[in-house]
Amino acid sequence: MTKPLIALYQPDIPGNTGSILRLGACLGLGIHIIGPAGFDMTDRALKRAGMDYIEMATLTRHDGWEEFEAWRQAEARRLVLMTTQSATPYAGTDGEAIAARDVVLFGRESAGVPPKVHDAADARLTIPMVEGRRSLNLAMSVAIVAGEITRRFGLNAVPPHA
């Protein structure tokens, strides 16, 4: 079964990336990192946040945007950008919702994504927030969307023991 993937565009904060890798490992979601990251991928904070789950994560690294785009187009995957510049909620109707062949892209903590990346998106979705709030933490945003992906696609989720 084809599953949606999570992609991070040039992440800045190793602790967030480590937490996202741990989340991906626990939910069975593939994580793609589009470089360059704002830290060394061997960073201590990355390892601390990801713990021993980093080795279990399905991680694909791309040296840059062009490499990622070539891979995505070869795989015929739709690009869904999570952005505060959209009015369409991530858990929308079927025509707006995340689909199985999607790559759900999250921007840098410090700057989001540049216009060329924004323009390349096939869809732009947002996490609705209280008016006047700017944004959520990257790891929290990914967790919210990963929860919806898991709910809709049942990705390797195991019910808790009774």
DAQUIJO-V15243 format. One record per backbone hydrogen bond with DSSP energy under -0.5 kcal/mol. NH is the residue of the N-H (numbers start at 1). CO is the residue of the C=O. Records with the same first field share a line. If there is no record, write none. Layout:
NH = CO + CO
This chain:
5 = 102
6 = 30
7 = 104
8 = 32
9 = 106
10 = 8 + 34
14 = 12
17 = 13
18 = 14
19 = 15
20 = 16
21 = 17
22 = 18
23 = 19
24 = 20
25 = 21
26 = 22
27 = 23
28 = 24
29 = 24
31 = 58
32 = 6
33 = 60
34 = 8 + 32
35 = 33 + 62
38 = 11
43 = 40
47 = 43
48 = 44
49 = 45
50 = 46
51 = 47
53 = 50
54 = 51
56 = 53
57 = 53 + 54
58 = 29
59 = 57
60 = 31
62 = 33
68 = 64
69 = 65
70 = 66
71 = 67
72 = 68
73 = 69
74 = 70
75 = 71
76 = 73
77 = 72
78 = 101
80 = 78 + 103
81 = 79 + 123
82 = 80 + 105
83 = 81 + 125
86 = 83
89 = 87
90 = 126
92 = 89
96 = 93
97 = 93
98 = 90
102 = 99
103 = 78
104 = 5 + 102
105 = 80 + 103
106 = 7
107 = 82
108 = 112
112 = 108
117 = 114
118 = 114
119 = 115
120 = 116
121 = 117 + 118
122 = 79
123 = 79
125 = 81
126 = 88
128 = 126
133 = 130
141 = 137
142 = 138
143 = 139
144 = 140
145 = 141
146 = 142
147 = 143
148 = 144
149 = 145
150 = 146
151 = 147
152 = 148
153 = 149
154 = 150
156 = 154
